[in-house]
Amino acid sequence: MKKAIIIGVVVLLLIIVAASSVYTVRENEYACVFRFGKIVDSVDTAGLNFKVPFLDTVRYFTKATMFYDIPPSEVFTSDKQNMTVDCYIIWSISDPQLFYQSLGTTAKAEERLDANTYTALKNTMSTLAQADIINMNDGAERNEIYDGIAAQVNEKAAQYGIHVEDVKIKRFDLPDSNLNAVYTRMISERNQMAEKYTADGNYEASIIRNNVQKEVNILVSDAEAEAAKLVAEGEAEYMRRLAEAYNTADKQEFYEFILALDALKTSLNGEDKTIILDKDSDLAQILTGTGN
């Protein structure tokens, strides 16, 4: 009976020793093994691992990307304008052993990231004028500024076993004393842009009108030239046919007589019915009855 009890106790102790000598690591975490308060090993791959029972303890750190919303802070631009910057950081632990030795906790890490980010913002904004930040330019220009801030913070954070993936600016706020001046400047810039667009439009419109007027003048000129040509051709054709119709002396004499009658008829249309004719003219002889 005593032997069975002893065997049971030994088995129980073996189970306890075996249980305390293994630990598991999941995909989304690091494991650091401590012995007498010092890190003796760190594991970043998932699976079952072994440690010295009763002497070693295991502490886990997440591999997940973390989000830290930094409280708004005030910075000054190169033209001494005060601005409030609201941003956040996306970060992760890259070296758990270094992270634990330098910071130890996520709360401490966020405090250090807050200070480093503020320093990077202050240094960067002090080299820029307010107009370089708040303007109508392509947003890609400001992205270069933000990328530079993120690079500075990541460089500082590397000494703590932290990788800063990005620093995002949510917004730039202006003190009330600066709002009116900024709005006035932005309105002035838009008015200048509008005036430029209007001037460019008027210039293009004048070119179009000039081109159209030029084409109209050319068309009218061509049409008048064609009309004059047709009139000249018509008159020439009229004279040719007239010459063919009165190509003998008798025909010409008859034609001249007809013209004289037309002239007489025209002259008698007015109130004055008196006409003066040469007595030897055929028309006078016909009217006086002395002609042959």
Helices and strands as residue ranges (DSSP letters): H 2-20, E 22-25, E 29-35, E 38-43, E 47-50, E 56-62, E 66-76, E 82-93, H 96-102, H 106-125, H 130-133, H 139-157, G 158-160, E 162-173, H 176-245, H 249-267, H 282-288
